[in-house]
C-alpha cells in the first residue's frame, strides 16, 4: 500500500514539473525587458550628444563655488544641532 502511494505522489510530482518546463522559453525570451524599458524611459533626449548648442544652466563661477562647498563639507563637519531647537533654524 505504501509503495503505490509513493508511486502516485512521484508520478504527480513528475507531471507537475513537465508543465513548468514549457514556460521557461517564454520567460527567457523576455528576460530583462522590464529593465530595458525602464532605462529607455529615463532618457529625455537620446540625441543630446549630437547637439552642439551650449547648455543653458549654471554658470562657471556658481558651479565652482558649489563644488568647493561640496568638497569642504567632508572636511568641515556641520555644527551639532541642539535637541531644544525644534522648529527653529539654528544656522546663522
N, CA and C of each residue as an Amber inpcrd file, in Angstrom:
protein
   276
   0.8190000  -1.1980000   0.0000000   0.0000000   0.0000000   0.0000000
   0.8620000   1.2610000   0.0000000   1.9030000   1.2730000   0.8380000
   2.7810000   2.4410000   0.8880000   3.4910000   2.6320000  -0.4530000
   3.8860000   1.5450000  -1.0530000   4.6190000   1.6310000  -2.3050000
   3.7730000   2.2710000  -3.4050000   2.5070000   1.9520000  -3.4700000
   1.6460000   2.5210000  -4.5040000   1.3750000   3.9990000  -4.2240000
   1.2790000   4.3840000  -2.9660000   1.0710000   5.7870000  -2.6240000
   2.2810000   6.6260000  -3.0180000   3.4610000   6.1040000  -2.7440000
   4.6900000   6.8030000  -3.1180000   4.7940000   6.9020000  -4.6360000
   4.4220000   5.8750000  -5.3340000   4.4690000   5.8860000  -6.7890000
   3.5170000   6.9320000  -7.3500000   2.3250000   7.0430000  -6.7810000
   1.3500000   8.0380000  -7.2390000   1.8640000   9.4510000  -6.9640000
   2.4170000   9.6790000  -5.7950000   2.9510000  11.0040000  -5.4670000
   4.1240000  11.3740000  -6.3680000   4.9760000  10.4090000  -6.6420000
   6.1080000  10.6490000  -7.5340000   5.6350000  10.9550000  -8.9450000
   4.6240000  10.2380000  -9.3940000   4.0820000  10.4780000 -10.7340000
   3.4610000  11.8700000 -10.8240000   2.7750000  12.2920000  -9.7700000
   2.1810000  13.6340000  -9.7550000   3.2640000  14.7140000  -9.7670000
   4.3360000  14.4730000  -9.0380000   5.4280000  15.4480000  -8.9950000
   6.0910000  15.5710000 -10.3530000   6.3130000  14.4560000 -11.0230000
   6.9450000  14.4880000 -12.3470000   6.0240000  15.1620000 -13.3550000
   4.7380000  14.8890000 -13.2790000   3.7830000  15.5110000 -14.1960000
   3.7240000  17.0200000 -13.9600000   3.8180000  17.4390000 -12.7020000
   3.8070000  18.8650000 -12.3940000   5.0380000  19.5740000 -12.9140000
   6.1900000  18.9220000 -12.8680000   7.4320000  19.5230000 -13.3590000
   7.4070000  19.6770000 -14.8700000   6.6970000  18.8130000 -15.5510000
   6.6170000  18.9070000 -17.0110000   5.9470000  20.1900000 -17.4530000
   4.9740000  20.6590000 -16.7120000   4.2860000  21.8940000 -17.0680000
   5.1470000  23.1190000 -16.8440000   6.0210000  23.0670000 -15.8620000
   6.8930000  24.2120000 -15.5710000   7.9310000  24.3800000 -16.6670000
   8.4300000  23.2990000 -17.1940000   9.4830000  23.3590000 -18.1980000
   9.0600000  24.0370000 -19.4810000   7.7910000  24.0220000 -19.7850000
   7.3270000  24.6260000 -21.0370000   7.2860000  26.1400000 -20.9740000
   7.2110000  26.7320000 -19.7840000   7.1280000  28.1910000 -19.6970000
   8.4940000  28.8610000 -19.7240000   9.5620000  28.1040000 -19.5370000
  10.8920000  28.6970000 -19.4820000  11.2650000  29.4440000 -20.7550000
  11.0570000  28.9160000 -21.9600000  11.4120000  29.7060000 -23.1560000
  10.6430000  31.0220000 -23.2410000   9.4090000  31.0290000 -22.7480000
   8.6280000  32.2640000 -22.7560000   9.2990000  33.3200000 -21.8860000
   9.7420000  32.9370000 -20.6850000  10.4030000  33.8880000 -19.7930000
  11.7950000  34.2460000 -20.2980000  12.5040000  33.2910000 -20.8590000
  13.8510000  33.5630000 -21.3540000  13.8380000  34.5640000 -22.4960000
  12.8320000  34.4950000 -23.3410000  12.7560000  35.4110000 -24.4850000
  12.5410000  36.8510000 -24.0420000  11.9530000  37.0490000 -22.8750000
  11.6460000  38.3960000 -22.3910000  12.4930000  38.8000000 -21.1940000
  13.5430000  38.0710000 -20.9260000  14.3960000  38.3500000 -19.7630000
  15.0490000  39.7120000 -19.9030000  14.8930000  40.5760000 -18.9170000
  15.4960000  41.9030000 -18.9220000  14.6790000  42.9560000 -19.6350000
  13.5270000  42.5910000 -20.1650000  12.7260000  43.5360000 -20.9320000
  12.2330000  44.6950000 -20.0670000  11.8370000  44.4250000 -18.8480000
  11.3570000  45.4870000 -17.9580000  12.4850000  46.4480000 -17.6040000
  13.6800000  45.9280000 -17.3970000  14.8160000  46.7870000 -17.0750000
  15.1750000  47.6780000 -18.2520000  15.1910000  47.1050000 -19.4460000
  15.4930000  47.9050000 -20.6380000  14.4290000  48.9730000 -20.8730000
  13.1620000  48.6560000 -20.6210000  12.0870000  49.6340000 -20.7910000
  12.2170000  50.7660000 -19.7800000  12.5230000  50.4370000 -18.5320000
  12.6920000  51.4690000 -17.5070000  13.8900000  52.3560000 -17.8270000
  14.9610000  51.7740000 -18.3280000  16.1380000  52.5500000 -18.7030000
  15.8090000  53.5020000 -19.8550000  15.0850000  53.0130000 -20.8500000
  14.7360000  53.8480000 -22.0070000  13.8120000  54.9930000 -21.6140000
  12.9600000  54.7880000 -20.6330000  12.0400000  55.8430000 -20.2050000
  12.7440000  56.9530000 -19.4440000  13.9550000  56.7310000 -18.9770000
  14.6830000  57.7460000 -18.2260000  15.4880000  58.6720000 -19.1280000
  15.5490000  58.3770000 -20.4010000  16.3250000  59.1950000 -21.3350000
  15.4080000  60.2720000 -21.9020000  15.7150000  61.5090000 -21.5890000
  14.8830000  62.6190000 -22.0280000  15.0890000  62.9110000 -23.5110000
  16.3480000  62.9840000 -23.9250000  16.6670000  63.2950000 -25.3190000
  17.7930000  62.3860000 -25.7790000  17.4950000  61.3270000 -26.5220000
  18.5430000  60.3970000 -26.9520000  19.5760000  61.0330000 -27.8840000
  19.2170000  62.1220000 -28.5470000  20.1220000  62.7820000 -29.4950000
  20.9100000  63.9260000 -28.8600000  20.9290000  64.0310000 -27.5510000
  21.5600000  65.1600000 -26.8650000  23.0670000  65.2180000 -27.1190000
  23.7260000  64.1050000 -27.2840000  25.1760000  64.1080000 -27.5000000
  25.5530000  64.7400000 -28.8270000  24.6610000  64.7400000 -29.7750000
  24.9550000  65.3130000 -31.1050000  24.6250000  66.7970000 -31.1900000
  23.9740000  67.3360000 -30.1590000  23.5820000  68.7420000 -30.1520000
  24.7790000  69.5920000 -29.7410000  25.1940000  70.5210000 -30.5960000
  26.3910000  71.3430000 -30.3550000  26.0710000  72.6700000 -29.6800000
  24.8000000  72.9440000 -29.4050000  24.4550000  74.2030000 -28.7530000
  24.9040000  74.1720000 -27.2930000  25.2740000  75.3420000 -26.7180000
  25.6740000  75.3590000 -25.3120000  24.4880000  75.0180000 -24.4010000
  24.7990000  74.4240000 -23.2940000  23.7690000  74.0150000 -22.3480000
  23.3580000  75.2090000 -21.5020000  22.0700000  75.4440000 -21.3910000
  21.5630000  76.5200000 -20.5430000  21.4690000  75.9850000 -19.1240000
  22.1140000  76.6440000 -18.2050000  22.0880000  76.1590000 -16.8290000
  22.9760000  77.0020000 -15.9470000  23.7300000  76.3690000 -15.1040000
  24.5800000  77.0410000 -14.1340000  25.8290000  77.6160000 -14.8190000
  26.2020000  78.8390000 -14.4300000  27.4150000  79.4330000 -14.9920000
  28.6410000  78.8450000 -14.2960000  29.8210000  79.0960000 -14.8310000
  31.0520000  78.5060000 -14.3310000  31.3910000  78.8770000 -12.9050000
  31.2330000  80.1590000 -12.5390000  31.5740000  80.5960000 -11.1880000
  30.6700000  79.9370000 -10.1440000  29.4040000  79.8440000 -10.4250000
  28.4840000  79.1980000  -9.4860000  28.7820000  77.7110000  -9.3640000
  29.1400000  77.0950000 -10.4750000  29.4560000  75.6680000 -10.4460000
  30.7090000  75.3970000  -9.6220000  31.7320000  76.2440000  -9.7720000
  32.9670000  76.0820000  -9.0000000  32.6830000  76.2770000  -7.5130000
  31.8940000  77.2990000  -7.1630000  31.5710000  77.5540000  -5.7570000
  30.7820000  76.3910000  -5.1570000  29.8530000  75.8520000  -5.9100000
  29.0700000  74.7190000  -5.4150000  29.9600000  73.4920000  -5.2070000
  30.8800000  73.2590000  -6.1220000  31.7920000  72.1220000  -5.9940000
  32.7170000  72.2990000  -4.7920000  33.1920000  73.5190000  -4.5600000
  34.0550000  73.7690000  -3.4010000  33.2900000  73.5750000  -2.0860000
  32.0480000  74.0450000  -2.0330000  31.2400000  73.8260000  -0.8180000
  31.0130000  72.3370000  -0.5950000  30.7810000  71.6130000  -1.6630000
  30.5670000  70.1640000  -1.5490000  31.8200000  69.4770000  -1.0120000
  32.9860000  69.8170000  -1.5540000  34.2320000  69.2030000  -1.1060000
  34.5470000  69.5750000   0.3400000  34.2900000  70.8260000   0.7210000
  34.5900000  71.2390000   2.0980000  33.6180000  70.6280000   3.1050000
  32.4790000  70.1490000   2.6530000  31.5300000  69.5390000   3.5860000
  32.0780000  68.2400000   4.1740000  33.0560000  67.6340000   3.5310000
  33.6600000  66.4140000   4.0540000  34.7590000  66.7100000   5.0710000
  35.3950000  67.8810000   4.9850000  36.4730000  68.2190000   5.9130000
  35.9770000  69.0270000   7.1000000  34.9190000  69.7910000   6.9220000
  34.3540000  70.6050000   7.9890000  32.9630000  70.0700000   8.3220000
  32.8530000  69.2700000   9.3780000  31.5270000  68.7270000   9.7000000
  30.5770000  69.8320000  10.1480000  29.2950000  69.6490000   9.9230000
  28.3460000  70.6750000  10.3490000  28.2880000  70.7680000  11.8710000
  27.8820000  71.9330000  12.3470000  27.7820000  72.1490000  13.7970000
  26.6990000  71.2280000  14.3660000  26.9400000  70.6970000  15.5650000
  25.9280000  69.8070000  16.1490000  24.6440000  70.5750000  16.4570000
  23.5400000  69.9250000  16.1970000  22.2410000  70.5500000  16.4430000
  21.7910000  70.2490000  17.8630000  21.1350000  71.1960000  18.4680000
  20.6080000  71.0170000  19.8180000  19.2030000  70.4380000  19.7250000
  18.8560000  69.5970000  20.6720000  17.5210000  68.9970000  20.6910000
  16.4590000  70.0150000  21.0730000  16.8620000  71.1600000  21.6190000
  15.9100000  72.1600000  22.0720000  15.5650000  73.1820000  20.9970000
  16.0800000  73.0260000  19.8020000  15.8080000  73.9870000  18.7310000
  14.8660000  73.4000000  17.7020000  13.9100000  72.6240000  18.1300000
  12.9460000  72.0310000  17.2030000  12.0850000  73.1430000  16.6070000
  12.0730000  73.2310000  15.2990000  11.2710000  74.2430000  14.6230000
  11.9510000  75.5920000  14.5270000  13.1590000  75.7320000  15.0490000
  13.8840000  76.9920000  14.9900000  15.1460000  76.7600000  14.1720000
  15.4010000  77.6440000  13.2410000  16.5960000  77.4970000  12.4100000
  17.8290000  77.8080000  13.2250000  18.7680000  76.8760000  13.2790000
  19.9910000  77.0770000  14.0480000  21.1340000  77.6370000  13.2370000
  20.9900000  77.7040000  11.9140000  22.0510000  78.2300000  11.0610000
  22.0410000  79.7420000  11.1000000  23.2280000  80.3000000  11.2840000
  23.3420000  81.7630000  11.3220000  24.4260000  82.2170000  10.3960000
